């Protein structure tokens, strides 16, 4: 019972951090490369919508699939932020994403429904 509570809490936290990252991307205006940021935002926003759809539908496999694609964009965002090219997403949110992302792969949560 307690494990299920922890699982649900981590999933909710992951949802919140994904929405925060999406919001930060939508607000960032780059003079260096606006087309790049816009393309990241559009791709991330689309995946964020799919992620929420699968979470609401309690589709664990759908969540895992979309999460792997979100991960690729988060990696790209993190690289751009680390290199100092653009600082459009807070490091705290990026770190939190990487901390929470494995929740669906943790053995103790393997059989839990969303």
C-alpha positions in Angstrom: 0.0 0.0 0.0 2.8 2.4 0.9 4.7 1.5 -2.2 1.7 2.4 -4.3 1.5 5.8 -2.6 5.2 6.4 -3.4 4.7 5.4 -7.0 1.7 7.6 -7.5 3.5 10.5 -5.9 6.5 10.1 -8.2 4.3 9.9 -11.2 2.5 13.1 -10.3 5.9 14.8 -9.7 7.1 13.7 -13.1 3.9 15.0 -14.7 4.5 18.4 -13.0 8.1 18.6 -14.0 7.3 17.8 -17.7 4.6 20.5 -17.7 7.1 23.0 -16.2 9.7 22.2 -18.8 7.1 22.6 -21.5 6.1 26.0 -20.1 9.7 27.2 -19.9 10.3 26.2 -23.5 7.1 28.0 -24.6 8.3 31.3 -22.9 11.9 31.3 -24.1 12.8 33.7 -26.8 16.1 33.2 -28.4 17.9 35.7 -30.5 20.5 33.2 -31.4 18.4 30.4 -32.9 14.6 30.9 -32.5 13.8 28.2 -35.1 15.7 25.7 -33.0 13.9 26.5 -29.8 10.5 26.6 -31.6 11.2 23.1 -33.0 12.2 21.8 -29.6 9.0 23.3 -28.1 6.7 21.9 -30.8 8.2 18.4 -30.5 8.2 18.5 -26.7 4.7 19.9 -26.5 3.4 17.1 -28.7 5.1 14.4 -26.6 3.9 16.1 -23.4 0.3 15.9 -24.6 0.8 12.2 -25.5 2.4 11.5 -22.1 -0.6 13.1 -20.3 -3.0 11.1 -22.5 -1.3 7.8 -21.6 -1.0 8.7 -17.9 -4.8 9.5 -17.8 -5.5 6.3 -19.7 -3.3 4.4 -17.3 -1.4 2.9 -20.3 2.0 2.0 -18.8 3.5 0.9 -22.2 2.4 4.1 -23.9 3.9 6.1 -21.1 7.2 4.2 -21.4 7.3 4.8 -25.2 6.6 8.5 -25.0 9.0 8.9 -22.1 11.8 7.5 -24.1 11.1 10.1 -26.8 10.8 12.9 -24.2 14.1 11.7 -22.8 15.9 12.4 -26.1 14.6 15.9 -26.2 15.5 16.5 -22.6 19.0 15.3 -23.3 19.2 17.8 -26.2 17.9 20.6 -24.0 20.3 19.7 -21.3 23.2 19.7 -23.7 22.3 23.2 -25.0 22.0 24.5 -21.5 25.2 22.9 -20.3 27.2 24.3 -23.2 25.8 27.7 -22.5 24.3 28.0 -25.9 20.9 28.7 -24.4 19.5 28.7 -20.9 15.8 28.0 -21.4 15.1 25.4 -18.9 16.1 25.4 -15.2 18.8 22.9 -14.2 16.7 22.0 -11.2 13.8 20.8 -13.5 16.2 18.9 -15.8 17.8 17.2 -12.8 14.4 16.4 -11.3 13.3 14.9 -14.7 16.3 12.5 -14.7 15.7 11.6 -11.0 12.0 10.8 -11.6 12.1 9.2 -15.1 13.2 5.7 -13.9 10.0 5.4 -11.7 8.4 3.2 -14.4 11.4 0.9 -14.6 12.0 0.4 -10.9 11.5 -3.2 -10.0 9.4 -2.4 -6.9 6.9 -0.5 -9.0 6.9 -2.9 -11.9 3.4 -4.3 -11.4 1.7 -1.2 -10.2 -1.1 0.4 -12.2 -1.0 4.1 -12.9 
